[in-house]
Amino acid sequence: MFIDYHTHHVRCGHAIGSLEEYVLQGIEIGLDQLGLSDHMPLLHVDPATYYTGMAMPMNELPRYFEECVYLKEKYKDQIDIRIGLEGDYIEGYEEQIERIVTAYPWDYVIGSVHFLGEWDISDSRQLHGWEGRNVAEVYEQYYSMVQKAACTGFYQYMGHLDVIKRFGMVPEVDMWDVEKKTVDIIKSNDLAIELNASGLRMPCEEMFPSRRILDYCLEQNVPLTVGSDAHQPLRLSQNLDAAVDLLKEIGFKQLATFRAGKRMMVNI
């Protein structure tokens, strides 16, 4: 089963390529399932005064869903399209997030943490946010948000679990207890975790999450899915061969897929 569940498109403002270009690329490379999963609109910052190109505008959300439905039908005989959303968790904005994730019949919603307050820890333009901070404390704050996200019931799986390492900031103390607790909370809420291959092209040069987290996921029987986090059509499925090989090496036999909010396991 050749799948890619994490993709971004021109609507989000920091990617290129239309939804249809992704679909055509997916057909070209032989994907069995393609997940369309653009960023949820920003809720807690003013898009007009914040950094540009962070997420689709709110008025584009219905158009995004409608285009996904149209493409799913148009290409149904060539590729299996799953309609998703990357739903940022923002503490204090749970009601607004819930309205978005329940307003449409998504096949899946990815639970992701990018923001600590108004600081997007995944944005290269905001690296100054690390200045004067204790790295371990930032890690603890980040994982606290991931844990809270997992308990909301909004998501089918958690995306790029340890993306906090993206720019190579390494705490002086081992964060294993925090990471393990986070996986335990995800398991207790019956969620899957994504192996996001995009970390291989980031300064950290490691997929999200780390090998030791993946080992623990296998030990605890936490389901895994895979995503390239492509921001241009030609990066669709990039490094997913390495991701699947790693999962096989660890001992995973199946991948999680999603339809109508339900998880289904398929053989790797």
N, C-alpha and C positions, 0 to 999 in steps of 0.2 A: 504494500500500500504506500503510494507516493503522495505525501500530503504537505501542505504549507498553510498554517493557520494564522500567520501574523504578517500582515501587509499594510502599507500606507500609500496614499494616493494624493493627487494634486490638491484635493479639497483641504487637506490638513495644513497647507501652507508651507511645509518644509519637506515635501516630497514632490517627485515629478511622475507624470504618467497618469492617464485616466484609468478608471476602473476597467473599461473595456480593453485597454492595452494590457493590463495585468491578466485579464481572462485569456486574451489571445496568446500571451507569453506562456501562460499555464498550459494551454493546449499544445503549444509548440514543444515544450519540454516534457510533456507527457504526465502532468500531474493528474492523479485520480481525484483528489479533492483540493479545492482552493478556498481558503478562508479570506473573506474581505473584512477588514477589521480596523477601520480608520479611527482616529482619536475622537473621543467624546468632546463636545464643545466645552470651553473653559467656563467655570462657574464662579470661582472665587477671586478672580482678578479681572480688571477691565481690559478687554482686548485692544481697546483704542490707545491705552497708555502703557500697556505691558510690552514685553518683547514681541516682535512681529512673528507671524507664521507658526503659532504654537498648536493650533487645532482648528477644526472646521468651525465656521460661524454657526450660531444656533439656528438661524433660518435655513441653513443648508442641511440640517439633520434629516428632515423628511425627504428632501430631494435625494440624499445619499441612500436612504433605505429604498426609495422607489426605484432608483437606478439599479441597485443590487438585485431587486426582485425582477426587473426587466431583463437583466443580463443572465440571471439564473434560468429563466425560461428560454431566452433566445439561444443559449448554448447548452441546453440540458442534454442533448444527445452527444456532446463532445467532452464535457467536463462537469463534475459535480461541485457546484458552488454552494458554500455555506456562508450565511450572512451574519456577520459579527460586528463587534464594537470593542475598542479598547477603552474601558471605562475607568478613568482616573479615580482613585479614592482620595477624597479631600475631607479630612476630619471636620465635622460641623456642617457639612453640606449633604448629609445622608438623604434627606428628604428630596432634594433636587436630583441627586443621582438616581434614587429609586424611581422617580417619575420618568427619567429617560430610559432606564433599563426595562421598565414595565410598559412603556408606551408603544413598543414595537415587538413583534414576535421574532426576536433574535434567535438564531441557532445557538449562539454563545456570546458571552461577554467576558473579555479578559480583564481580570483584576490587576491593575498596575498602580504602583506608587511612583510618581515622578516628583511630586511637590512635598517639601517640608515647609509649611506655611506658604509664603509666596516665592520661595526659592525652588526653582526646578533643578534638582541635582543631576539631571541627565542632559542639561543644556550647556554646550561648550562655551556659550557666551556668558555663563554665570559661574565660572570657576572661582571668581573672587569671593563667592559665598563661603568657600572653605577657609578664608583668611581669618585667623584668630580663633578658630574652632578646634576643639579636641576631636580627632577623627573617630575615636571609639564612641564618643557620645553621639556623634552624628549617625554612626552605624546603628546604635541602640535606638535612636529616635526613628530612623528609617524602618527598622524591623518592627518596631512598635506599631507603625502605621500599616505595615503589611499584615500584621496579626489582626488588627482591627478590621481591615478590609476583608479578610477571610471570614470574619464572623458576621458580616452584614447579610449574607444570603443573596447578594447582587450578582455574583460571578460564578462561572463554570470552572475556571482555572485561574491560577495566579501566574502572571507573566514576568519574565526576566527577574527572577526572584532576588538575586544579589546584584542588581544593576548599580547599587551604590558604589561598587568597585570600579565602575566604568572608566574613570579617568586615572586609575592607578593609585588612589589614596588608600593606604594600608594602615590600619590601626596598630598601635604598639602592643596591644593585648589580643589574645586569641578570642574571636567572636563565636566560637563553636557552640557554646551553650545557648546563645541567642538564636543562632541559625537553627539548631536542633529544635528548640522550643517553637520556632516559627513553623517548621515542617510539621510538628506535632499538632499545632492548632489548625493548619491547613487540612491535615488528615481527619481531625475530629469534626471538621465541617464538610467532609466528603467532597473535597475539591481535588482537582488534578493540578499539576505543576507543568509549566512549559520549559523545555530545553530550547533556549533562544540562542541561535548560532551567531547572531550579530556581534557578540562580544569578541569574536576572533578578529574582527577588523577595528576594534576599539583599542585605546591605549592599554587596557588591562590584558589584552591578547588571550582571553579565556572566555569560553561560553558562559552564559548565565543559565543555571547556577553552576557552581564549582563541582568538581568530581566528588569531593567528600559529601556534598549535599545529595548528589545523585546516588551515591552508594547508600546513604541513609534512607533515601526514598525507596530504593529497592528493598532494603531491610524491613521497612515499615509498610510495604505494599501500597505506596502512594503512586497513582497513575501519572504517566508522563505523556505530553504531546510535544510537537516540535513546530518551530516557526523561524523563518529567516529574518523577520522584522525588516523586510525589504522596503526601501523608500524610492526605488525606481524599478521599472519592470525587469530590466536585465539582471537585477539582483534577486529575483524571485528564486527561491530554493537555494540561495548561496550558502555553502557550507553545511547544508542539511545532510549531505552524504557523510560528512565527518560526525555530525550529531548522531545520526542513526548508528554508525559504526561504534561510537562510544557507548551508546545505550546497549547495543548487542554485547560489547565487551564486558560491560558491567553485569549483564545478565537479564536485561529486560527482554521480554518476548512479545509484548504488545504495545500499541500506542492508543491514546485516547482520541476519539473523534466526537463530534457534537452535532446534534440535529434537534431543533425545537427545544433547546435548553437541556436536553438529555445527553448523557455520556454513553458512548458505545465504544467498546474496545475492539481493535482489529489487530491482526498479526503483523508484526514488522516485516 
